């Protein structure tokens, strides 16, 4: 039993702010398994869950000096993991929809020229859908999807609240899903008529 075993979470956080690696290790020991179980139950993928937990704890260590936890460390960590899960699911939905449409277009058209035209049209449609977004929503979407910044990184970069960034990403993804759905229906009609 180490001296850190008996300390409260808030005491461990105070020690962590003073670069106490043993305090970090104890926090990890207390919560990593619970957090991984929670993440894997939401993602249905243990490797993705482990990646998220690893990222959360790396960020937790890197930002230890800035931590403002005055009540419940466990709730704080679960909130961090939940946000990462939501980000992961959003990215997967957009990637899967794009991959499905691209695959559908590749198998739908008979020859390579038609495939190239369809892919170009899809890219243009996606670009058009992105251009239809308001400038701020478009900027947030591009920072998230093209530069792979996290919600918190975007919030810091644009001096916005994390909730505002989340709301704007939700607006962008909803618009893109609607645009891609309309495009896939149009492609299906074209295929049926040709």
C-alpha positions in Angstrom: 0.0 0.0 0.0 1.5 3.3 -1.0 0.9 6.6 0.8 -1.4 7.7 -2.1 -3.9 4.9 -1.6 -5.5 6.6 1.3 -5.7 10.1 -0.1 -8.9 11.7 -1.3 -9.3 12.4 -5.0 -9.1 16.1 -4.4 -5.9 15.7 -2.5 -4.5 13.7 -5.3 -5.5 16.4 -7.8 -3.6 19.0 -5.6 -0.5 16.8 -5.7 -0.9 16.2 -9.4 -0.8 20.0 -9.9 2.6 19.9 -8.2 3.8 17.3 -10.7 3.4 14.3 -8.4 3.6 11.3 -10.8 2.5 8.9 -8.0 -0.7 10.9 -7.6 -1.3 10.6 -11.3 -0.7 6.8 -11.1 -3.1 6.5 -8.3 -5.8 8.4 -10.2 -5.2 6.2 -13.2 -5.4 3.1 -11.0 -8.7 4.2 -9.5 -10.5 5.1 -12.7 -9.0 3.8 -15.9 -10.7 0.4 -15.8 -14.1 2.0 -15.0 -13.7 4.6 -17.8 -12.6 1.9 -20.3 -15.6 -0.2 -19.5 -17.9 2.8 -19.9 -16.3 3.8 -23.2 -16.3 0.3 -24.7 -20.0 -0.1 -23.7 -20.8 3.0 -25.8 -18.4 2.3 -28.8 -18.6 -1.5 -28.8 -14.9 -1.6 -29.6 -12.4 -2.2 -26.8 -9.4 -0.8 -28.8 -11.2 2.5 -29.6 -12.2 2.7 -25.9 -8.6 2.1 -24.8 -7.4 4.8 -27.3 -9.9 7.3 -25.8 -8.9 6.5 -22.2 -5.2 6.9 -23.2 -5.9 10.2 -24.8 -7.9 11.5 -21.9 -5.2 10.6 -19.4 -2.5 12.1 -21.6 -4.4 15.3 -21.8 -5.2 15.1 -18.1 -1.5 15.0 -17.3 -0.5 17.6 -19.8 -3.1 20.1 -18.4 -2.6 19.2 -14.7 -1.6 22.7 -13.8 -4.8 24.1 -15.2 -7.2 21.7 -13.6 -10.1 23.2 -11.7 -11.7 20.3 -10.0 -13.3 21.2 -6.7 -15.9 18.5 -6.2 -15.9 15.1 -8.0 -12.9 13.9 -9.9 -14.8 10.7 -11.1 -17.6 12.8 -12.6 -15.0 15.1 -14.2 -13.2 12.2 -15.8 -16.4 10.5 -17.0 -17.4 13.8 -18.6 -14.1 14.0 -20.5 -14.5 10.5 -21.7 -18.2 11.1 -22.7 -17.1 14.1 -24.9 -14.4 12.0 -26.6 -17.0 9.2 -27.3 -19.4 11.7 -28.9 -16.6 13.2 -31.0 -15.6 9.7 -32.1 -19.1 8.7 -33.0 -19.6 11.9 -35.0 -16.4 11.4 -36.9 -17.4 7.8 -37.6 -20.9 8.7 -38.9 -19.5 11.3 -41.3 -16.7 9.0 -42.5 -19.1 6.0 -42.9 -21.7 8.0 -44.8 -19.0 9.3 -47.1 -17.5 5.8 -47.6 -20.9 4.3 -48.3 -21.8 6.9 -50.9 -18.4 6.6 -52.6 -18.8 2.8 -52.6 -22.3 3.0 -53.9 -21.2 5.3 -56.7 -18.3 3.1 -57.7 -20.5 0.0 -58.0 -23.5 1.8 -59.6 -22.0 3.2 -62.7 -20.9 0.9 -65.5 -17.6 2.3 -66.8 -14.7 4.1 -65.3 -15.5 7.5 -66.9 -18.9 7.5 -65.3 -17.3 6.6 -62.0 -14.9 9.5 -62.3 -17.7 11.9 -63.1 -19.8 10.6 -60.2 -16.9 10.9 -57.7 -16.2 14.5 -58.9 -19.9 15.3 -58.6 -19.9 13.8 -55.1 -16.9 15.8 -54.1 -18.5 19.0 -55.5 -21.8 18.2 -53.7 -19.9 17.8 -50.4 -18.0 21.0 -51.1 -21.2 22.8 -51.9 -22.9 21.5 -48.8 -19.9 22.7 -46.7 -20.0 26.1 -48.5 -23.7 26.5 -47.6 -22.7 26.6 -43.9 -22.3 29.9 -42.2 -18.7 31.1 -42.1 -18.3 30.3 -38.4 -19.9 26.8 -38.6 -17.8 26.1 -41.7 -14.6 27.2 -39.9 -15.4 25.0 -36.9 -16.3 22.0 -39.2 -13.0 22.4 -41.1 -11.0 22.7 -37.9 -12.6 19.5 -36.6 -12.6 17.4 -39.7 -9.8 18.6 -41.8 -7.3 19.6 -39.1 -8.5 17.0 -36.6 -8.7 19.4 -33.7 -10.7 18.4 -30.6 -13.7 20.4 -29.4 -11.6 21.9 -26.6 -8.8 22.8 -29.0 -11.2 24.5 -31.4 -12.8 26.4 -28.4 -9.4 27.7 -27.3 -8.3 28.6 -30.9 -11.5 30.5 -31.7 -12.1 31.8 -28.1 -15.5 30.2 -27.9 -17.1 27.9 -25.2 -16.9 24.2 -25.8 -20.7 24.1 -25.8 -20.8 26.6 -28.7 -18.3 24.5 -30.7 -20.4 21.4 -30.1 -23.6 23.1 -31.1 -22.0 24.4 -34.3 -20.6 21.0 -35.2 -24.0 19.5 -34.6 -25.5 22.0 -37.1 -22.8 21.3 -39.6 -23.1 17.5 -39.4 -26.9 17.6 -39.6 -26.7 19.8 -42.7 -24.1 17.5 -44.3 -26.1 14.3 -43.5 -29.2 15.9 -45.1 -27.3 17.0 -48.2 -25.6 13.6 -48.6 -29.0 11.8 -48.1 -30.5 13.9 -50.9 -27.5 13.2 -53.1 -27.7 9.4 -52.5 -31.5 9.5 -53.3 -30.7 11.4 -56.5 -27.9 8.9 -57.4 -30.3 6.0 -56.8 -33.0 7.5 -59.0 -30.5 8.2 -61.8 -29.2 4.6 -61.5 -32.8 3.2 -61.7 -33.7 5.3 -64.7 -30.5 4.6 -66.7 
